[in-house]
Amino acid sequence: MVFIAVHLGAGFHSKKHEYEYNELCRRACIAGTKLLNSGLSSVAVAAQVCKMLEDDEITNSGTGSNLTTAGEIECDASIMSTYHNRGAAVGCVSGVKNPVLAAEKLLSESFKQLSHGRVSPLFLVAHGARQFAANVGLELATKDDMLSDSAIIRFEHWNEVLVNDLRTAGTHNDFDNENEDMITDTVGVICLDQKGELAVASSSGGVTMKQPGRIGPAALIGSGVWTATTLDRKIAVCASGTGEDIITTNLAYRCGEAQLSATDELESLSMLMKNEFLGSQAVQLKPAAAGVLSIKLTQSDESHLLSLYYAHTTPSMSVGYMAAKARNPTVLMSRTKIGGQPVIGEYAKRINLFDT
């Protein structure tokens, strides 16, 4: 049996665009399920579905990414799997149409033996990442190719605010918050393939008006993505939200390790989000803003239990998932009241791993 889950960021998704988010989740899940059913590995499918999300301008990844204070596009992406629990990433890269494909290629290249005892890199940034993408034949793109109208509108608005006086942003703001999206970070994909292995991919344009050169959790193994295994359990996690707070708390890793050993994963996730994320002294924003998506596979002689979990402290999080034999994906825009308790969701099903 195969399974896929996607998210389109944690932040504020306007109700005006909710149908578009749900539709993209639906299409991504259907496309990913078809690829998984064809026998492709979870790594390949996670990368291809994440590419699909990068190519849609409604997401803050690839084409349509947020702009830096200098008006440039700098993207982050990563990928990791339970095949070897090895991950690879690119950060702060411009001019690469699909950063996640560069991360995937970096991962695959790391298994090739180099001469003279050299070790293949697993993390490249900026010009080095772009040069690597060009060398391996990935599609390059100009800034104009990757700009979206909505990203330009956000940049122009916040640039004006910052030029006038950053302190007035909260009191003199005519931005249409009800109808404009404020997605703070990544998109993510988690796949389970026919061999029973998980892979997670993440991609992001980062926060609007970020400092040039800033690298977010979508490029950081442990903060933005994580996979881990024990004798009978496997887990994959991706995180989204305010990047600096996700990095400070090493959120994906901590969620993965907590859920991997827990018998009550929902309670474990809830306590972690409340105490170790919202309650962390290290976070900069109060309340801290993040969302996590995870898939856990618990194996036994009789059956396998596949569990999906999501949690967010943000006003909204866009999630979709689909199993092999499902007629349609499940898509949802999970919402909570501002300042409310973290929203915790679950999908769990016992499966025959090899029943495709």
Salt bridges, closest charged atoms under 4 A:
GLU18 OE1 - ARG335 NH2 2.88
GLU23 OE2 - ARG26 NH2 2.64
ASP55 OD2 - LYS51 NZ 2.99
ASP55 OD1 - LYS97 NZ 3.18
ASP56 OD2 - ARG27 NH2 3.37
GLU72 OE2 - LYS143 NZ 3.70
GLU109 OE2 - LYS105 NZ 3.64
GLU109 OE2 - LYS112 NZ 2.81
ASP165 OD2 - ARG167 NH2 3.31
ASP181 OD2 - HIS17 ND1 2.66
GLU197 OE2 - LYS234 NZ 3.06
ASP232 OD1 - ARG233 NE 3.97
GLU244 OE2 - ARG214 NE 2.81
GLU265 OE2 - LYS296 NZ 2.59
GLU276 OE1 - ARG254 NH2 2.43
ASP355 OD1 - LYS325 NZ 3.22
